[in-house]
Structures are given as C-alpha cells and as structure tokens.
C-alpha cells in the first residue's frame, strides 16, 4: 500500500449523552498522513449537551455532567467541526454510528467518503473471533501505551482506530482495493455497483 496515494483523511470518534437519539458530549478527529496519525493536528472537544448525561453513558465513557458544565455547546463548536470535515474522507469503527450522529448534527455535511474499520476488519480477517476495537487492536499487536487518554474517550478511540486502519490497510495493494472492502454500501465514497450497461460501456 502506497500511503502517499491516500486523500486527506480524518479518523473520528464521538461520545454521546445516552439519549435517543444521542446528543454529543465529545467529538475528536485525528488526521492520517503518509500512513501515520498526526496527534499534533488532532481536534478534540467536550460539548455541553442540551440534556443531561445518563448514568449508563457516564459508566461507558466516564464523562460527568460537571465535566461538560462549562464546555461549549454544539452551536458554538459545530461550525468548526463542519469546516474541518467537509469534503474529507472520514474513518471510524462501526462507522454508521459516528457518521449518523455527526450527520444529524450537521445535516448539510458532505464527506468525500466513510471508511468503516469494522467492515474492513471483517473483510481482512473473516474468521476472527471478535471484531471489537479492543479485540482487533490486541490481534494486530498495536501498542497503545503512548496514546494519551483512555478507552472510550473520543480522542483515545480515534487514535486507536487510526492505528488499526493503518495496520489493516497494509493487507491491500491500492486505495481502490481498500475502499472496496471498507466503505459500507450506500455510504459516501462507496464504489458504484457494476451493471451490465457499465460493463458494456467499458468495451468501447
């Protein structure tokens, strides 16, 4: 895999308040350049949600209502997040969740494409015993000791997912082969299905 052929890409992760649908309490995005994450250019912020964080959500990510009491609201940080991610490729683990939450908060957001490391891992390791982020990081032998923060915080999980993406990408020869395996059908960036008409068109 020639990482220099990759377009601009951010690995994202979001944490919610436990409501249905969830309000954001944290969002992070870390760029991947030349086959490695760039922590110094990462974006990460807490967000004060319109509704309190539920006890269940707090047990998952550890973010308390007092932690976000002085955080900016989405209306304050959303335009910056939108500007950073507009027209970019994004990646997340179980990407339909992060993409769905972000799209609900930014209805006019148009990313170039959405890579799902969960889908990519299933294509790469079809007989793996588990596909959670933790299981895949352990399988790949990825060392997270130097990653700041802790599991289930947006910045940490985005960085861990970026390292997983790079490890999985090494199994593919080209960017096109990677996205064919990694972009869920119907998501931005998904390869167009080959139809009899399109096959015939390529002959002439």
C-alpha positions, -999 to 999 in steps of 0.1 A, spaced: 0 0 0 14 34 -10 0 57 17 11 87 -4 -18 80 -27 -44 85 1 -66 116 1 -69 138 31 -85 116 59 -97 121 94 -104 93 119 -133 104 141 -149 92 172 -179 106 191 -193 101 226 -229 107 235 -251 116 265 -272 83 263 -303 100 250 -322 86 220 -311 100 196 -279 109 213 -266 144 219 -228 148 215 -207 153 246 -173 147 230 -160 147 194 -125 140 182 -108 138 148 -72 129 141 -57 132 106 -38 104 89 -9 115 67 17 93 50 5 62 68 5 75 103 -18 95 126 -7 131 134 -16 137 170 -4 174 170 -30 182 144 -58 163 162 -91 181 171 -109 171 203 -135 189 224 -161 183 250 -196 195 242 -223 206 266 -254 187 256 -289 201 259 -299 171 281 -280 156 310 -256 126 305 -274 94 316 -258 72 343 -253 44 317 -234 67 293 -213 80 321 -203 45 331 -192 38 295 -170 69 288 -166 84 323 -177 119 313 -198 135 340 -223 163 338 -200 185 358 -172 179 332 -193 194 305 -210 222 325 -186 248 312 -180 232 278 -191 249 246 -224 240 231 -227 223 197 -239 256 182 -205 271 193 -182 243 181 -203 228 153 -192 253 126 -155 245 132 -161 207 131 -181 211 99 -153 232 83 -127 206 93 -146 176 80 -164 190 49 -153 172 18 -129 149 37 -127 112 39 -135 100 74 -130 67 92 -145 52 123 -150 19 139 -187 9 134 -188 40 113 -226 41 108 -228 52 144 -204 81 143 -214 91 108 -251 90 118 -246 112 149 -224 137 130 -248 139 101 -277 145 125 -258 174 140 -246 186 105 -274 179 81 -257 196 52 -223 180 58 -209 161 28 -178 140 34 -160 126 5 -163 91 19 -167 69 50 -144 41 59 -155 16 85 -127 -3 102 -152 -28 115 -163 -37 79 -126 -36 68 -116 -60 96 -143 -85 87 -131 -85 51 -95 -88 62 -100 -114 89 -132 -133 80 -125 -159 107 -116 -136 135 -130 -145 169 -141 -109 176 -143 -75 159 -145 -51 188 -118 -23 187 -101 -39 217 -101 -74 202 -87 -61 169 -60 -39 185 -49 -70 205 -49 -92 174 -28 -67 155 -4 -63 184 -9 -25 184 8 -7 213 -14 20 227 8 28 257 18 62 242 -18 72 232 -30 99 256 -62 94 274 -81 62 280 -105 38 262 -140 52 254 -128 88 253 -131 102 218 -95 113 214 -81 79 225 -105 58 205 -99 79 173 -61 75 177 -65 37 183 -88 34 153 -63 53 132 -36 28 141 -59 -1 134 -68 14 100 -31 17 90 -25 -19 101 -54 -32 81 -45 -11 51 -12 -30 48 -32 -60 36 -44 -41 5 -24 -31 -26 -42 1 -35 -66 27 -22 -93 15 -45 -90 -20 -31 -91 -7 4 -123 13 -1 -140 -15 -19 -136 -35 13 -141 -7 38 -169 16 27 -204 3 35 -229 2 7 -249 34 5 -223 54 24 -204 83 8 -175 70 -12 -189 35 -18 -178 22 -52 -206 22 -78 -220 -13 -85 -211 -28 -118 -241 -31 -140 -243 -49 -174 -246 -14 -191 -215 -1 -174 -196 -33 -183 -206 -29 -219 -196 8 -218 -161 -1 -208 -156 -21 -240 -159 9 -263 
